[in-house]
Amino acid sequence: MMKSLYFEKYGSSDVLSIRELPKPELKAGRVLVKVHAVSLNPLDWRLMQADPFVIRLIFGLCKPKHHCLGADFSGVVESVADDVSGFEVGDEVFGIMTPEITGTLSEYISIPASGLVPKPDSITHQKASTLGVAALTAYEGIHDYLTPIAGDRVLINGASGGIGTFAVQMARALGAQVTAVCSGRNEQLVRSIGAGAVVDYQSVDLLSIEERFDLIYDMIGNHPPKHMKQLLKEGGRLVLASGGEGMGFFKAMQIAKKDDSIDLIVDLKKDKTRLEAVLELSNTGRIEPVIDREYPFEEVADALDYVATKRARGKVVVNLVSKD
Ligand SMILES: NC(=O)c1ccc[n+]([C@@H]2O[C@H](COP(=O)([O-])OP(=O)(O)OC[C@H]3O[C@@H](n4cnc5c(N)ncnc54)[C@H](OP(=O)(O)O)[C@@H]3O)[C@@H](O)[C@H]2O)c1
């Protein structure tokens, strides 16, 4: 048996409990992993709350099809299916839960070997667990769509969050001049990870600034894309990670489809080679995960409530195995 986060109906964190459930079966092609750390993403609390409604179309209309949350993880191989090679019991690994994209907040998970990446000793389980959804979203925005070159001026809206803290560092590592948008309390943080300038959106109207940018990565979506585009130089590009509360994802998709200078990250690419690419950036010191808070598994509801405040600085990690 094992302990697993469990929820039967959508709602606030009151719907969550930790239950004793049977360990997952080890099927062909899979590896059983003892989970040590899980980093949370907005996806987790959105799935819990079924917010926005479209979540229900994918994860269950009236009640959730999957009863556990958590997409990212880092842990240790517990057992390996006979047809799997390349992994041994005791190997440290990290990744993203596939294909379900949810269910890592469990003592054990069964995961296709094709999605697992070996974790080097040089990085803790807590840090490795952050190299999942947020890091890959930053990677897709910066390395696939925006591709800044040295000297480019890049504006990052939402720079102090899970994606933003990686995006700032990735853009800086490519030689870009980064302007970070965040609240004043996070100015020091974003400067410490490479932002050369900061716009405190609580005291300055972002749309009123005079500087123009080659590239913009917008995680927040609190200004319509046509207004954000006014901050671009001629020929500049805008990438959206989110439709934002006002516009919503479908509207953002329509806008991005019609405008060649705008891209929206719709179906995040989560394959192993991307996880390896992000790990390489970490191994070579070009990115360093920013961890805001860590919670023990018993306090996972508090951790999800904190991420749902949208005020987290970098990543929030839940430890399923207590640290030495
Ligand atoms: N397209 C995809 O595949 C994909 C994948 C992952 C996530 N997402 C979406 O991307 C968004 C960001 O994800 P995340 O993991 O970075 O979230 P997060 O970690 O929860 O973001 C929290 C950060 O947002 C900042 N923030 C809040 N309001 C802001 C505003 N008005 N202007 C600037 N910054 C503001 C906060 O900074 P302050 O406290 O300083 O305000 C905080 O540091 C979410 O909506 C998420 O659902 C999309």
The ligand as an ORCA input file, in Angstrom:
! r2SCAN-3c Opt
* xyz 0 1
  N       0.643     27.179    -22.216
  C       1.136     26.258    -21.415
  O       1.459     25.131    -21.828
  C       1.315     26.597    -19.961
  C       2.119     25.769    -19.172
  C       2.282     26.120    -17.843
  C       1.621     27.227    -17.319
  N       0.816     27.980    -18.111
  C       0.121     29.190    -17.580
  O       1.094     30.225    -17.459
  C       0.738     31.087    -16.373
  C       1.953     31.314    -15.486
  O       2.386     30.066    -14.928
  P       3.440     30.051    -13.727
  O       3.743     28.643    -13.422
  O       4.539     30.985    -14.005
  O       2.491     30.683    -12.563
  P       2.865     31.141    -11.097
  O       4.185     30.593    -10.690
  O       1.691     30.824    -10.227
  O       2.991     32.737    -11.240
  C       3.079     33.470    -10.075
  C       3.730     34.810    -10.396
  O       2.844     35.583    -11.210
  C       3.172     36.943    -10.957
  N       2.069     37.815    -11.292
  C       0.792     37.746    -10.829
  N       0.067     38.764    -11.369
  C       0.920     39.473    -12.158
  C       0.762     40.622    -12.980
  N      -0.397     41.264    -13.086
  N       1.832     41.053    -13.684
  C       3.031     40.439    -13.592
  N       3.238     39.344    -12.809
  C       2.189     38.884    -12.106
  C       3.459     36.966     -9.472
  O       4.356     38.020     -9.231
  P       3.974     39.191     -8.231
  O       3.670     38.531     -6.920
  O       5.193     40.043     -8.223
  O       2.748     39.838     -8.805
  C       4.041     35.606     -9.161
  O       5.442     35.652     -8.957
  C      -0.441     30.406    -15.659
  O      -1.625     31.040    -16.066
  C      -0.414     28.989    -16.164
  O      -1.698     28.395    -16.154
  C       0.681     27.696    -19.430
*
